[in-house]
Structures are given as structure tokens and as C-alpha cells.
Amino acid sequence: VTELPPFSHLQLTPLPKVVVGGHEVRGGRLRDHADRMWKESRAISPDLLEAASAALDAADSRIRPGTCLPASPRILKFVEEPWAPFDATARQAVARLRQDIESFRMENDLGHVVVVNIASTEHLPREPLPQQWHELDSLLDTAAWPALPSSSIYAIAAFEANASYINFTPSLGATPAAIQQLALSRRLPHAGYDGKSGETMLKAVLAPMFAARHLHVSSWVGHNILGNLDGWVLQDATHKEPKLRSKDHLVGEVLGYAPQSLVSIEFIESMGDWKTAWNHIHFEGFMSTRMAFQFTWQGCDSILAAPLVIDLARLAERAHRDGEYGPMPWLSFFFKSSPTPVPQDFASQWDALTAWSESKKVSRSTAGATPSTLDRHS
Ligand SMILES: NC(=O)c1ccc[n+]([C@@H]2O[C@H](COP(=O)([O-])OP(=O)(O)OC[C@H]3O[C@@H](n4cnc5c(N)ncnc54)[C@H](O)[C@@H]3O)[C@@H](O)[C@H]2O)c1
């Protein structure tokens, strides 16, 4: 997206200048994981993989052990020693991850770091988090405090390391009010949550059509099958719950009423990295005549998601360069949900994104920017 003409004046970081590092809880070389994109999914050609092997090895050398706090039985099934050292408290995990992010910035002589959460979908915490940062902060030392998920521990570490934070998953991340306060106090931008790369993107395009033609939608059913590790994790009902919620709210918000809806996600191993989404939409036309619309989307999950992650990192860096901080609702184009209310139809979200880009033509610098910066775009 960021290579399109509406963004050409933004002077975004050129791709060769982007350095990739990260945290993982599984072993294995990136090059071998990438090879499976050919061997199992026929998605990236062997000559391209060969050409990228040195870059993959270099990125591997910048990957550090992540945290699994609080441990989920599903994730622990594939965690490998020494990739998730034991962290006695969330504070200990934050300190370790923060140190890694700061070292990554210094060792690679980087202007800014954007932390993007693309880890497996977590289950939702079973107890509410405190609303105020000082209250949450004081709980970080509590051993065995299960309420704070890893994605939020990474978000806190990112902000404490002066990095921006993007949540590409339906996990909690920086969504809790207390963690948003931390981002504001550190004057750092963040966005999320859950990348909109396939079926939900189509819902954001199609639901406004039914609304504009005053065609009443009676029901919207979406069945999804996929075969990668993400799908395997989502087999667990507690991990699937946030994903189902994330995929299901958009249609009702666009239409202004809630048709009967059903979203299912099933793991079918033979699909590899491919995902099929079949949707059946039952709607009523003139004189309540019932009609149906169906579509089948067959997408390669990683091929759809990876360029969006690159777009988001470049755009977040640009916002930070201009002193913008707080939530970035103009990035809702890329997400299924947002921590702040945003219009859910695709065209409005595209307009918000391009309006933000256009605003950079008139004001090249926003020194002394305001929080929620993006009030003016919301
Ligand atoms: N099209 C897409 O691929 C797409 C679209 C929207 C959202 N997402 C979300 O992005 C996330 C990643 O999707 P994926 O298909 O790349 O999944 P994946 O299973 O291929 O990759 C997830 C990785 O996260 C690692 N991991 C798990 N827990 C971790 C932790 N605590 N710390 C560090 N690493 C951890 C796993 O070892 C794995 O390598 C999922 O939450 C998914 O729902 C993906």
C-alpha cells in the first residue's frame, strides 16, 4: 500500500534501510520456516528463497528469546528451550525485553524501532486490568499474576524502550487503558488490533454496499479453514474466542443493526498457509423478497499479511518522526478493530489514511504535536 502514489511524498524509510529483529519462543531457522512456504504451500518460489537466504540468516541472528508469561498450555506445546527463559514476574520479563529492544537499536544504529506483535493469538485475560498505569505498574512485581498477557508485556517493554507499537493480532497488546496512558506519557504512537487481510476486508467493502442500497441483511455466515500454525493454535477454544469476536463485530457496526451472524474457524492441516473463507449472506430486497450472495476467498495467509506489516512499520515510523503519539485511528484501514471508535467501512478508512498522508504535504513538521494527534483526523 505504501508504494502507491498517495504515499509517494511521505519519504518513508526505504525498504533496504529496514532492519528486522524480534523475539521468538520456538527454535528453528527462519530459512527452514521459509522453505516450508514452498514445500508445503507452493507460495514462495525456491529461487526467491535462495536469494533471500543470507538476509534470513542475518535476521535470525537478531532474534532473541521471547516470553511466555503467563504460560498457556497451547503455546507451551511448541515452546522450545532456551527460547522462553523463565520470567518470575512481568517486571522481569519487561526489563529483559526492553534491554533487547534497546540493544537492537544501538547495535544496528537505528533511528527508531517499531515493535509489531505478530505472535500467536492469545486467550483473553480472565480478570479485568486496572484502568490507571500507576496501578498496573505496581502489579508487575506480583509473581504468578495471570491477568497480563504476553502481548501487553511486549507493549510495555516497547514503550519503555521508546519504541512504537503495532498489534497485528486480536490479543490485548496496548489496548488496555492503563497501557495507553503509558504510551501517551512516553509520547509514542501505537495502533491495532488484528490485521484485516482477507475475509474481514471483504466484509468492510461489501457491508456498506448493502447499507447504501437499503438491502436488509438477515444473516451473514462465514466459514474459514486454514492449515498453518495460527490455525493450529486457534483450535483451542480459549485462543479462538478473541479471533471470532474480532471477525464478527464489523458487519453490525456498518449496517447499524445486528443480523444473525456466525463465524467459524477450523484447522485443516492439508491447507498449509492457505485459507479459504466461504461467506453466505442472506438479504431482502423490494417487498421483502429474499436473495443470497456468496463468495469464496482463497488467500495465502502470510503473503497477505507480510506487506501490511511492512506498511504499518513504515507509517508508524513516519508518524513518530513528526512527533505524533497516542492511538493512530487513521491506520484502521489495516485492522479489524481499534481501541478508539472508528468507522468500519473500507472507503472511509481509506479516506482517513490518505487524508493523513495528504496532511503531510501542508505541514511537514508537527513539532509540539498533541495527544491523540489524530483527533484532527478522527
Ligand atoms: N493473514 C494473516 O496471517 C493474519 C491476519 C490477521 C492477523 N494475523 C495474526 O497474526 C498472528 C500471527 O499469525 P501467523 O499466521 O504468522 O502465525 P504463526 O503461528 O505462523 O506465527 C506466530 C509465531 O509467534 C510465535 N509466538 C507465540 N507466542 C509467542 C510469544 N509469547 N512471544 C514470541 N513469539 C511467540 C510462535 O512461535 C510463531 O512462530 C496471529 O495472532 C494471527 O491471528 C494474521
Ligand as a Chemical Component Dictionary entry (heavy atoms), coordinates in Angstrom:
data_LIG
# 
_chem_comp.id                   LIG 
_chem_comp.type                 NON-POLYMER 
_chem_comp.pdbx_formal_charge   0 
_chem_comp.three_letter_code    LIG 
# 
loop_
_chem_comp_atom.comp_id 
_chem_comp_atom.atom_id 
_chem_comp_atom.alt_atom_id 
_chem_comp_atom.type_symbol 
_chem_comp_atom.charge 
_chem_comp_atom.model_Cartn_x 
_chem_comp_atom.model_Cartn_y 
_chem_comp_atom.model_Cartn_z 
_chem_comp_atom.pdbx_ordinal 
LIG N1  N1  N 0  -3.137 -13.160 7.275  1  
LIG C1  C1  C 0  -2.546 -13.358 8.426  2  
LIG O1  O1  O 0  -1.584 -14.099 8.502  3  
LIG C2  C2  C 0  -3.053 -12.646 9.645  4  
LIG C3  C3  C 0  -4.075 -11.706 9.534  5  
LIG C4  C4  C 0  -4.527 -11.059 10.681 6  
LIG C5  C5  C 0  -3.972 -11.366 11.906 7  
LIG N2  N2  N 1  -3.000 -12.312 11.994 8  
LIG C6  C6  C 0  -2.495 -12.651 13.323 9  
LIG O2  O2  O 0  -1.070 -12.569 13.365 10 
LIG C7  C7  C 0  -0.576 -13.535 14.298 11 
LIG C8  C8  C 0  0.486  -14.366 13.626 12 
LIG O3  O3  O 0  -0.097 -15.113 12.565 13 
LIG P1  P1  P 0  0.791  -16.159 11.776 14 
LIG O4  O4  O 0  -0.042 -16.791 10.744 15 
LIG O5  O5  O -1 2.086  -15.523 11.381 16 
LIG O6  O6  O 0  1.058  -17.217 12.938 17 
LIG P2  P2  P 0  2.281  -18.220 13.114 18 
LIG O7  O7  O 0  1.782  -19.273 14.020 19 
LIG O8  O8  O 0  2.862  -18.598 11.801 20 
LIG O9  O9  O 0  3.382  -17.330 13.849 21 
LIG C9  C9  C 0  3.239  -16.950 15.183 22 
LIG C10 C10 C 0  4.610  -17.022 15.827 23 
LIG O10 O10 O 0  4.512  -16.478 17.143 24 
LIG C11 C11 C 0  5.377  -17.227 17.980 25 
LIG N3  N3  N 0  4.975  -16.978 19.365 26 
LIG C12 C12 C 0  3.920  -17.472 20.051 27 
LIG N4  N4  N 0  3.873  -16.951 21.300 28 
LIG C13 C13 C 0  4.913  -16.072 21.376 29 
LIG C14 C14 C 0  5.389  -15.227 22.405 30 
LIG N5  N5  N 0  4.778  -15.160 23.601 31 
LIG N6  N6  N 0  6.475  -14.474 22.142 32 
LIG C15 C15 C 0  7.114  -14.531 20.945 33 
LIG N7  N7  N 0  6.700  -15.320 19.927 34 
LIG C16 C16 C 0  5.603  -16.077 20.159 35 
LIG C17 C17 C 0  5.215  -18.658 17.503 36 
LIG O11 O11 O 0  6.297  -19.463 17.898 37 
LIG C18 C18 C 0  5.145  -18.453 15.986 38 
LIG O12 O12 O 0  6.413  -18.528 15.395 39 
LIG C19 C19 C 0  -1.778 -14.332 14.783 40 
LIG O13 O13 O 0  -2.249 -13.802 16.006 41 
LIG C20 C20 C 0  -2.803 -14.080 13.694 42 
LIG O14 O14 O 0  -4.126 -14.244 14.152 43 
LIG C21 C21 C 0  -2.513 -12.932 10.891 44 
# 
loop_
_chem_comp_bond.comp_id 
_chem_comp_bond.atom_id_1 
_chem_comp_bond.atom_id_2 
_chem_comp_bond.value_order 
_chem_comp_bond.pdbx_ordinal 
LIG N1  C1  SING 1  
LIG C1  O1  DOUB 2  
LIG C1  C2  SING 3  
LIG C2  C3  SING 4  
LIG C2  C21 DOUB 5  
LIG C3  C4  DOUB 6  
LIG C4  C5  SING 7  
LIG C5  N2  DOUB 8  
LIG N2  C6  SING 9  
LIG N2  C21 SING 10 
LIG C6  O2  SING 11 
LIG C6  C20 SING 12 
LIG O2  C7  SING 13 
LIG C7  C8  SING 14 
LIG C7  C19 SING 15 
LIG C8  O3  SING 16 
LIG O3  P1  SING 17 
LIG P1  O4  DOUB 18 
LIG P1  O5  SING 19 
LIG P1  O6  SING 20 
LIG O6  P2  SING 21 
LIG P2  O7  DOUB 22 
LIG P2  O8  SING 23 
LIG P2  O9  SING 24 
LIG O9  C9  SING 25 
LIG C9  C10 SING 26 
LIG C10 O10 SING 27 
LIG C10 C18 SING 28 
LIG O10 C11 SING 29 
LIG C11 N3  SING 30 
LIG C11 C17 SING 31 
LIG N3  C12 SING 32 
LIG N3  C16 SING 33 
LIG C12 N4  DOUB 34 
LIG N4  C13 SING 35 
LIG C13 C14 SING 36 
LIG C13 C16 DOUB 37 
LIG C14 N5  SING 38 
LIG C14 N6  DOUB 39 
LIG N6  C15 SING 40 
LIG C15 N7  DOUB 41 
LIG N7  C16 SING 42 
LIG C17 O11 SING 43 
LIG C17 C18 SING 44 
LIG C18 O12 SING 45 
LIG C19 O13 SING 46 
LIG C19 C20 SING 47 
LIG C20 O14 SING 48 
# 
